[in-house]
């Protein structure tokens, strides 16, 4: 029996729903734990497994508990392993699968307990941890695990009054975490679909005058503008769109461009998919032509057999209609009408002559962002800060550069921290190039790219705190000036990326530009960006203050056309993401995080364009 569709046949919100879908899906990782010298964790879909602990003074019956550490410092329990009896070096079997989000810092805490003998027959979920002996704790971020070449991290198990927070905490052994990316995160199905003999939904009327001067109205069929929407049904019965095809104009037997489905999005090849064919209407109220429900396995069989499957239209029937129906199968206008009893309501399924065909079906493993990390690629963070006079006198509280004695970060410091605290885990040496622009160093001309650390020979600083200290120092050693030029700092960043590429280094660079105003060298900046698009480089631009940044959005190809240089060359890819920091609302997800979320896909686009494959 086919399930009742919980949506209306008209889909006025369809386009809105699809546009709100995330561009990328989180990788799923499976984590494993071990105690002896290490524990295990697995990633992208990550499977988290406690591996082992060593250097215990006596045999115990250990169990590991995994927590996520929330922003307020509280711990949220995620899973517990089984109890390993009488072991100094336990290796747990239990795995935990979790989503990996590049754009956030995912803090994890692991605690190991010795379970008393009297509780061995209890379900581990029912155990009261306060009644067990605490053996030790280890903590890390998920990024620290996935950036290791073997996706494993070994940490000290510590035990003290406040665990690792106390200087006198005792080391009680070592815990190793292994992370493994779920294969379903990588498997992508490519489908090319076509339909035949679609029934028209477009009718129009025209008045016709006969030879007897009578006026009659005739109804004519016009061609449809069909497109497909592929959806899945969640466990709660909600239909969620996954992807859609392009609209084919005036076509009753359309063949669409291929669509790509990740197995991870669907759950498995056996899970049913709903494929709906709509007639496009510019007012958003698209008309349902027909639909079909098939799993990926079913679609693969259709392709192998070279056969099609009939579309149908479900129609709910009222009590009066039910009474008129005497059989469960009738013929009407060359269409088949099947009846199903669903929750004491008759549902008619009108089977159409229109059919869906699978022109091509293929599955392939696509390398993921985590694969390139395992291959040894790093993300190198760079920052450029606007020191133009429009920021205001740094000594006054209304300045965007004002350093609050209370320690509250200004907009520039906030952007550096939001981006830097994420990217620092992907850079092994944590030496970050940092520049300023639009200021006059002491006894010098205005500079549009000066080293933030004050050096004339090198631009790097140590860690995120090094950036913060160099920024504060620069505020005391330069005079704010202008105008606002981006070209020089982009050229400097591109030079570093180009050198790295020449040396065959496995690095991808991320330049953060923080500014309070609209640039005055727009075309020069476009020229620099078009050249930089060929390099392993992405650029994040964060606007601070209340300026009108509309012109800045020209640089972000997501909001317009690809950039073009003065010579007419078009950028090979979009490397710029721009956002005004004022869009961040109290308590909401950081807009800067939404910028970071695009970086893995930009790195993958670059790697695929240059046919760089990780050797795993």
N, C-alpha and C positions, 0 to 999 in steps of 0.2 A: 504494500500500500504506500502510495506516495504521500509524504508529509504535507500538511497544510502550510502554505507560504504565509508567514506572519506579516508580510508587507502588503501594501496596496499595489494594484497593478500599475497605477500611475506613480511615477517616481520624481516628484518635484525637487526633492533634496538630493537626488542621485549625484549630480555633479559636485555638490558641496561635500557629500560624504567621501567621495573619492579624492577630492583635493585635500581633505583633512587627513588622509592616510599618511603615515610616516614614509619618507623616501627610502629609508633603509631599516632593516630588521636587526635587532640585537643578535650577536653571536651567542650560541648556547654552549656552555662549558660544563664538564662533569668533573667534580673534585673528589680526590681520594686522599686519605690520611694514613700515616704510618708512624709508629714511635719506635725508635732505636737511635737512628740518627736523623730521621726525617719523617714527614707526612706528605700525603698526596692530594693534588687538586687538579681538576680538568676544566678546560675553558671553551668559550664562544657559545656553544651551549656548554657550560662548564660542568663537569662531573667532579664533585668535591669528595675526596676520600681521605680519611685519616690514614696515614701510612704506617709509621712506626715511631717508637720512642726508645731511647737507650740510656744507659748509665743510671738505672734505678737501683736502689740499695737492696730491694727485696722483691720477690715475685708479687704481682698484683693482678687484679681483674679489671683492666682499664676499659673505659668507654670515653669517646671524644664527643664534644658538643660544639657545633658551629653556630656562630652568631654573626649578624651584620651590625655594624656600629652606625647608629643614626646620627644626623647632624647635631642633635642636642646631647650627644654622648651616651644615650641609652642603648642597650643591647636588645636586639630582636633575635630570638632563637629560630634557626632555620632547620636544623636537623640534628639527630643523634645517631651515632654508629651503634653496631652491636657490641656486646661485651665479649672481650677476648679473655678466656680464663687462664690464670696462672702464667702470666707472660711478662718478661722484662722488655721485650721487643715486639709489641703487638703490631700486626698488619691488618687493618680493618678492611672488610669487604664492601661495606656500605659506601655508595657514591651519592653525591648530591648534584643535581643539575640546576644551574642558575644562568641568568642572562648576563652578558657582558656589555656594559655601556661605556664606550670610549670617553664620552664627554663628561662623565662624573667620576669622582673619586669614590670607589667602593671599598670601604674599610671592613675587614673581616677579623674576627676574634675566634681563637680555638682554645677550648679548655678541656683538660683531661682529668677524669675522675676514676678513683678506685671504687668499684661497686662491691658493697658488702655481700657476703655469701647468702644471707637470708633473702636477698632481693633478686637472686639469679633467675628465678622462674617468672619474674614479673616482666611485662612489656616495658621496654626501655622508655617509652613515651610516658609511662605512669610513674617513673622513678622521681622521688623528690631529691633534687641535687644537694640540698642542704643536709641531707642525711648521709651523704657519701663523702669520702675523703678526697679533698682537692689535691691533685698532684702537680699541676702547673698550667701555664697559659702562654700562648704566643699570638702575635697579631701582625697583620700586614695589609697591604692593599691588593686588590685583584690584579691591578696593573703590574705590580712587582712580580707576580707569578708568570703572567702571559708574556712578559718581555724577556724571560729567560729562554735560551735556545732550546732547552729540553722541557720547558714549561713546568719546571719543578723548583721549589724554594725550600731550603732547610733553615729552620729557625731554632733558637734556644727556647726550651720550656723553662719558664721562671716561676718561682713561688715566693711570695712574701706577703706582708700585711696588705699592701696595695698592688700586689703582683708586680709587674714590670715597672710600675711607677716609682718604686722605692729603690734607692741606690744600693741597699743591702739585700735586694731580692736574690734568692739562691737559684742557680741554674740546676735544673732537675733532669736534664736530658735534652734531646733534640727532636724536633717534629719536622717531617717533610710533607709538603703538599704537592700533589701532581694535578695539573690541569690538562684536560683533553677536549678538543673541539669536536662537537657532535657532527658526524658526517652529513646529517640532514641539513646542517647549516650551509653546506657547500653544493648540494645537489640541486641543479636547476633543470626544469623541464621546458623545452621550447616547443610551442604548439603553433601550427598554422591552420587556421580554421576557415571554412567556407560554408555558405548556405545555398540552398537551391529552392526556387519557386516560392519565394517569400510572398505572403499574401499582403496586399496593399492596405494600409491604414489611412492613406490620404485620399479624401473625397472632396470634390468641389462641385458647385452647382453653376449652371449657366442657363439663362433664359433664351428660348428659341421661338421665333415667330413663324407660324405655319403659313401656307398659301391662303388659308381661310382667315388670316389675321388673328388667329388664336395664339395666346402666349402659354407655352408650357415650360416647365423646368426639368432639365435633364441633369442627372448626377454622373460625374465622370471619375474614373480612378486616375490618380497620378502616381508617379514612382516614389518609393520610400527612400529615406536616407538612413539605412540601418547601421547599427553598431552593436557590439556584444559587451556584456558585463559578466565577469566571472566572479562568483561569490562563494563563500563557505558559510556553514552554519555552526555557531558555537554550541557548547554543551547546554547553554541556557535557551537555545532555540533562536537566538538573534542572528539574522543574516548580515554578514559583513562583506562588502565588496573588496576584492583583492586586486583586480586590474580590469582595464577595459581596452577595447580596440579603438581605432580611429573611425570616424564616420565616413561611410561610402555614399557618395551623392548619386541619387537616382539609379539605384541598382537593386534588382530583384534576385540576383544570384551573385552576391558579393564574395570576394576572397580577400581576407584582411591580412595585414602584415603580421608577422609572428608575435606572440605574446610569451612572456617568460614568467614561470611560476617556481618559487622555491618550495621544496618539499617541507621545509621548516614552517612556512606560512600555513600550509594545509594540514600538517600533522602527520599524514601518511598517504600513500598512494591509494589506499582503500577508502579513505574518507570521501563522502559524496561532495561534489561541487554542483552549484547551480549556475547554468549558463543561460543567460537571458538575451534575447534579441529585441532591441528597441528601435522604434522609428524616431529619429531626432527631431525635436521641436525647439525652436530658438527661445521660447518662453520657459524652457526647463521642464515642461510637463511632457516627458517623452512617453510615447504610446508603446505598450508591450505588444510585440508581434507574436512571440512565442518563446517557450523556454524548454529546457531539458535538464535532467538531473543525472549526472554521470561522475564516476570517480576517475582518477588518472588511469587506473588499470583498465576501466571501460573504454576510455578514449584511445588508449594504446591498442586495444583489441580492434576498435573501429578502423584505426589506421592500417593495422596488419591485414584486416579482411577487405579493406577498400570499400566498405559499405557506409551508409549514412544512418542516422537515427532521427525519427520524426520529432518535430517540436510539438508542444501541446500548450493549451491555455487552461489553467484551473479556474473554475467558476463555482462560487458558493451558491447553493440552492435553498430557497425558502420552503416553508412547510407546504404551501399550495403547489409548488412545483414538484415536491417529493411525491405528493399524492397522485399526480398525473403520470408519474413514471411507473411502468409496469414491469420493466425488465432492466437488468444492469448493463445492457449493451445494446445500443441502437445505432442505426445508420442515418445520417442527416447531411445532405448537401455534400456527398462524397467525403465526409469527415466522420471519424469515429468518436462516439461519446461514451466514455467509461465512467461508471459511478462507483464511488467509494464511501463507506460509512466511517466517518472520523469523529469520535467523541459525540455520537448520536446526531451528527450533522452530515447530510449528503453533500459530497464534493464531486462535481462533474469535471472530468478531464477530457477536453476536446482535443483529440489528436489531429494534427494538421498534415497536409500534404508536404509542407515545407520540411526540409531535412538539413541536419548539420553533418558536415563531413570533416574529418581530420586529414588535411592534406599532408602534413608532416608531423612527426613526433620524435623527439630526441632528448636524451638525458646526458648531462655532462657535469663534471665536477669543476667548479670555478674556484680559483685560489682566493682566499679571503685575506682581510687585513691582518688577521692573526698569523696566517701562513707567512706573510712577509716579515712580521716581527720575529717569528721563529727562525727565519732565514738570515736574521741579523740586521734588518733595517731598523734605523732609529729615526725619531722625529727630533729635529734640532730647532729649538725655540730662539727667536730673535725679536727684539722690541725697538720701536722708534716712538719718541714722545714729542709732542707739539709744545714748543716753548715760545710761541708767538705772543705778542702783547695783548691780544684780545682775551687771553685767559685771566687778565687782571693781576694786580699787584700781589705777589705771593705772601706778602706780610699781612694782608687784609683778609678777614674771614669770608668775604664774598668772592674771593678768587678761587678759580678751579684748581689752582696749585697750592692752596692754603694747607699747611701741615697742622692739623688739630693737636694741641698739647694732650688731649685726652686719649690720643691713639686711634681715634676714629679715622679710617682711611678716606682720602678724597677720591674723586671719580677716577683719576689716573691710577692711583694705588689699587683701587678696587678692581679695575680691569686687568691690571698686571697679575694680581692674586688669583682672579677667577680663571684666567687662561693658564698662568704659570703653574698653579698647583696641580693641574691635570697633566700638562705636557712634560713636566720635570721627570716623571717616571719613565719616559720614553727616550731620554737622553742620558747616556751612560756617564759622561764626564761632567755634566751639569755646568758647563761653561757657556754662557749665553752672550752673543753679541748684543750690545745695547747702544742706541744712538739717540741724540736729540736733534731737533731741527727748528729753524726760525728764531735763533737767539744769537746774541753777540757775546762771545767769550771776552774775558777781561782784556782790554787793550787790543781788540781784534775786530775784524769786519764781521758782518752777519754771516753765519754759517747755516747751511741747509742740510748738513749731515756732519755732526761732530760726535766724537766718542763720549759716551755718558760718563765714563770713569775719569775723564780729564786727560787721558794719555794721548800722545800724538802718534803712537806706534801700534797700539792694539786696542780692540774694541770689546773684548770679552770681560765678563764679570763672573764671580763665583755664585751660582745658585740664585734662587728667587730673592733671597734677602740681599744678595749682592746688587741686584737690580734696584731694589728699594733704597739701599744706602747710596748708590751712585746717583739716583734720581734726586734725593734730598740734598746731596752735596752739590749737584749741578745747579739747583735753585739758588744757592749762595754764591755761585761762581760765574754765572752768566747773567746778561741783561736781556729781558724779553724784548723781541723785536718783530720781524715779519719780512716778507709775506709768507703764506702757507704754501710750501712746495713739497710734493711727494716724490718727484722724479729722482732726486739724488739718493734718498734712502732706499728706494726700490732698486736702483741701479747697484748700490752697495750690497744689498741682500742677494741680488741676482749674481753678482760677481762671486760671492762665496759659494752659492749653489753651483755655479758653472765650474769653479775650481774642483769642487767635490766630485762632480760628474766626470771631469777629465781624469781624476785620480781613481775612478771606479770605486768610490766609497759608497757604502750602502746607507745613504742618508737622504731624508726628505725634510725640507726646511719649511718652517712656519713663521712668517713675519707678522707681528702684531703692531699696527699703527694706531695710536690713540691721538685724536685731534679734536679741537673745539670749533673748527671753522671749515668753510668751503675752500677747496684748493684753488689756487690762481694759475696753476700750470696744467690745466686739464689735458690738453693735447699732448704735452710732453709726458705726462703720467700715462696716458693711453699708449704712447709709443713704447715706454718702458715695460708696461704690462704685457703688450703683445709679444715682445721679445722674451719676457720672463715665463710666458706660458709654455715654452719649450723645455723649461728646466724643472727639476724636482722641487717645486716651490708653491706654497699657497700663502695668500695674504688675507689677514683679518683686519678690518678697519672698524674701530669703535668710535662713534661720535659722542662727545661729552658736552654738557651744557645745553643751552636753549637755542642754538643756531638752527637755521633752516638748512637741512642736509639733502634737499631734493636733488640738487645737482650731483651730489656724491653717489646717489644710487645709480647713476649712469655707469659707474665703474663695475657694478655688480650685474653680470649678464643674466642672473636669475630674474631680474626685473626689466630686462630689455634685450637688445640684440648683442651679439658678440662684438667685442671691441675691435676697432679698425685703426691702424696706424696712418700717419700722414702719407705713407707710400702706397696705401691701399691694401696692405696685408691684414688679414683677419686672424684674431687669436685662435689657436688650435683648440683651446679649452678655456673654461671659465675658472680662474684661480682666485677670484676676489669674493669675499663675503663682507657685507657692510650692515651695521646695525647701530642705531642711536641708543646709548646706554639709558636714556630716560624712559625707554620702553619697558625697563625692568620695574615691575610693580612689587609692592611690599609682599614678601612671603612667596612670590611666584617663582617658578623655575627661571633661572638666570637666562637672559637672552644670549649672553656670551656662551653658555652651554649649548644653546641651539646652533650657534655658529660652529662650535667644535664638533658637533654631531656630523657635520658634512665632511670633515677632514678625511676619515677613512675612505669614503667614496672618491674623493679627489685624488688621494694617493693611488687607489686602484685604477682610476681612469688613466693616470700617468703611466703606471706600470703596464697596463694592457696596450696603451697606445705605442709603447716602445717594445712591446713583446718581451718584457722582463718576467721570467717565471722563477719562483723560488725552488731551489733544489732541497727537498726535505729529506 
